[in-house]
Amino acid sequence: MPTRIVLVRHAQSVPPRLGAPDYDQRPLTAAGLAAAESLVSRLVGFSPVAVLSSPQSRAVQTVAPTAAALGLAVTTWPELREWESGLLPSADWETRYAYSWAHPGLAHGAGESLDALTVRAGKALARMADEHPGATVLVGSHGTFASRALIAAGRHADWESCRAMPMPAIYEVSTS
């Protein structure tokens, strides 16, 4: 029986500081916190047996209200973190990301390539299936991670769909 994985891209977060490394504790905005609360009834309807998340605060904060409503803890997995692009936040980030999507094997400095992120996402999906066979798992995540997880699950995602992804967004994949 397949495992159903409900990927939730985090709600609106405080923007990263331009020219400085992004930081894991970057939180949701007030609007993002309200959006996370508004997701509860929809996400509870999936009846997840576990709530997993990237360790980055904005992802945890997005699924925490649902976990609380279900009486579940949010368990963080480092492999669910956002793409470690090797790029500093900048005003021209969209151009740099588009280039990376066009060249997914390219790694910037010490960062990971999008191909490597797809492998990491695929391994995370497989781990979820191993640990929760036949169940539903709720996952707090990020836009680029979710896009590459969709690819790892055999679904379509590209730069345009990643760029257009709302905050928050919900995607379902099944794995066996």
VEXLUMVEX-461169 format. One record per residue (C-alpha): residue in three letters; z, x, y; residue number from 0. Coordinates in steps of 0.02 Angstrom, whole numbers, plus 50000, padded with zeros to 5 digits. Layout:
N
R  aa    zz    xx    yy   i
R ALA     Z     X     Y NUM
...
END
This chain:
176
R  aa    zz    xx    yy   i
R MET 50000 50000 50000   0
R PRO 49953 50074 50170   1
R THR 50074 50119 50307   2
R ARG 50042 50031 50472   3
R ILE 50068 50144 50622   4
R VAL 50084 50066 50793   5
R LEU 50047 50199 50925   6
R VAL 50115 50161 51097   7
R ARG 50054 50264 51243   8
R HIS 50197 50283 51366   9
R ALA 50211 50175 51520  10
R GLN 50184 50239 51696  11
R SER 50277 50402 51723  12
R VAL 50322 50508 51872  13
R PRO 50169 50616 51905  14
R PRO 50178 50799 51857  15
R ARG 50195 50929 51994  16
R LEU 50027 51006 52036  17
R GLY 50015 51192 52000  18
R ALA 50177 51195 51898  19
R PRO 50200 51178 51711  20
R ASP 50232 51000 51655  21
R TYR 50408 50968 51594  22
R ASP 50471 50869 51445  23
R GLN 50602 50772 51543  24
R ARG 50474 50691 51662  25
R PRO 50532 50509 51662  26
R LEU 50452 50339 51683  27
R THR 50441 50262 51855  28
R ALA 50534 50101 51894  29
R ALA 50371 50007 51855  30
R GLY 50357 50104 51692  31
R LEU 50534 50058 51641  32
R ALA 50496 49875 51677  33
R ALA 50336 49886 51575  34
R ALA 50433 49962 51430  35
R GLU 50552 49813 51436  36
R SER 50405 49692 51440  37
R LEU 50336 49767 51279  38
R VAL 50491 49724 51176  39
R SER 50442 49552 51112  40
R ARG 50267 49610 51064  41
R LEU 50326 49770 50978  42
R VAL 50470 49683 50886  43
R GLY 50336 49567 50815  44
R PHE 50264 49712 50716  45
R SER 50431 49722 50619  46
R PRO 50440 49912 50615  47
R VAL 50563 49994 50496  48
R ALA 50571 50152 50603  49
R VAL 50543 50202 50784  50
R LEU 50476 50377 50807  51
R SER 50432 50464 50969  52
R SER 50373 50620 51052  53
R PRO 50526 50713 51117  54
R GLN 50457 50698 51293  55
R SER 50564 50577 51396  56
R ARG 50423 50462 51453  57
R ALA 50376 50422 51273  58
R VAL 50556 50397 51217  59
R GLN 50593 50285 51366  60
R THR 50442 50176 51324  61
R VAL 50499 50134 51146  62
R ALA 50688 50141 51172  63
R PRO 50707 49959 51228  64
R THR 50616 49900 51071  65
R ALA 50720 50014 50960  66
R ALA 50878 49944 51039  67
R ALA 50818 49765 51011  68
R LEU 50786 49807 50828  69
R GLY 50951 49900 50806  70
R LEU 50856 50059 50763  71
R ALA 50873 50236 50830  72
R VAL 50728 50325 50911  73
R THR 50691 50478 50804  74
R THR 50596 50616 50893  75
R TRP 50468 50723 50805  76
R PRO 50404 50878 50895  77
R GLU 50231 50854 50820  78
R LEU 50212 50691 50918  79
R ARG 50218 50781 51086  80
R GLU 50071 50773 51206  81
R TRP 49926 50894 51199  82
R GLU 49984 51068 51245  83
R SER 49823 51103 51340  84
R GLY 49871 51269 51419  85
R LEU 49814 51195 51585  86
R LEU 49928 51175 51735  87
R PRO 49925 51003 51818  88
R SER 49796 51014 51956  89
R ALA 49695 50905 52073  90
R ASP 49540 50939 51965  91
R TRP 49624 50897 51799  92
R GLU 49493 50766 51755  93
R THR 49353 50894 51763  94
R ARG 49452 51014 51655  95
R TYR 49496 50880 51527  96
R ALA 49316 50817 51520  97
R TYR 49260 50996 51485  98
R SER 49389 51011 51347  99
R TRP 49331 50848 51268 100
R ALA 49152 50913 51272 101
R HIS 49212 51075 51190 102
R PRO 49354 51019 51074 103
R GLY 49370 51188 50988 104
R LEU 49410 51274 51153 105
R ALA 49589 51326 51186 106
R HIS 49645 51369 51363 107
R GLY 49754 51524 51362 108
R ALA 49899 51498 51243 109
R GLY 49865 51311 51234 110
R GLU 49799 51214 51085 111
R SER 49622 51151 51068 112
R LEU 49587 50966 51051 113
R ASP 49529 51002 50873 114
R ALA 49700 51079 50837 115
R LEU 49783 50926 50915 116
R THR 49680 50814 50800 117
R VAL 49741 50913 50649 118
R ARG 49921 50901 50712 119
R ALA 49904 50714 50740 120
R GLY 49828 50689 50567 121
R LYS 49972 50782 50486 122
R ALA 50096 50675 50583 123
R LEU 50010 50516 50522 124
R ALA 50015 50582 50343 125
R ARG 50200 50622 50360 126
R MET 50234 50445 50421 127
R ALA 50142 50375 50270 128
R ASP 50242 50489 50154 129
R GLU 50409 50443 50232 130
R HIS 50375 50256 50257 131
R PRO 50251 50201 50123 132
R GLY 50192 50023 50143 133
R ALA 50297 49995 50299 134
R THR 50265 49984 50486 135
R VAL 50314 50127 50600 136
R LEU 50321 50116 50790 137
R VAL 50274 50278 50879 138
R GLY 50304 50323 51062 139
R SER 50163 50435 51113 140
R HIS 50043 50498 51246 141
R GLY 49862 50465 51294 142
R THR 49779 50621 51228 143
R PHE 49888 50623 51072 144
R ALA 49850 50440 51035 145
R SER 49663 50469 51061 146
R ARG 49661 50616 50942 147
R ALA 49769 50520 50816 148
R LEU 49639 50382 50819 149
R ILE 49506 50512 50781 150
R ALA 49613 50583 50640 151
R ALA 49625 50406 50569 152
R GLY 49436 50388 50570 153
R ARG 49424 50284 50728 154
R HIS 49321 50319 50883 155
R ALA 49393 50398 51039 156
R ASP 49311 50501 51174 157
R TRP 49349 50563 51349 158
R GLU 49299 50398 51429 159
R SER 49412 50295 51317 160
R CYS 49555 50417 51338 161
R ARG 49535 50417 51527 162
R ALA 49527 50227 51532 163
R MET 49681 50203 51421 164
R PRO 49811 50099 51513 165
R MET 49994 50143 51530 166
R PRO 50064 50075 51416 167
R ALA 49935 50047 51278 168
R ILE 49956 49994 51097 169
R TYR 49845 50046 50950 170
R GLU 49863 50011 50764 171
R VAL 49806 50124 50624 172
R SER 49834 50115 50437 173
R THR 49852 50259 50320 174
R SER 49889 50272 50135 175
END
